[in-house]
Amino acid sequence: MSTPGSWCSMSVNLAGDAMIRCCTYPERAPILALSGVAVSVSVTSADRMAVSEADVGNARLLLLAARTYLAECERLHALARDDGPPAASAAA
């Protein structure tokens, strides 16, 4: 039996009420959960009982993307506090 590929497409606008957490288990794949008033998104491996090399690679890419997201949020927030014009993104 083949493992299904990745699937889903959506946009999530996180507000102050967002909950972001990672649920871990002794012998199962972790679950990254994003929740808000009207949305709940879970990210986990295709096989909850085993973590593959592809899952580790995807987790690393997710971390890199999250770091870039954080850096951009911090940069834009700092600019808004300084009332300066937005600079070109280093991540772009």
Secondary structure, DSSP 8 states (H G I E B T S, - for coil): ---------------TT-EEEEEEETTEEEEEEEE-SS-EEEE--SSTT---HHHHHHHHHHHHHHHHHHHHHHHHHHHHHHT------S--
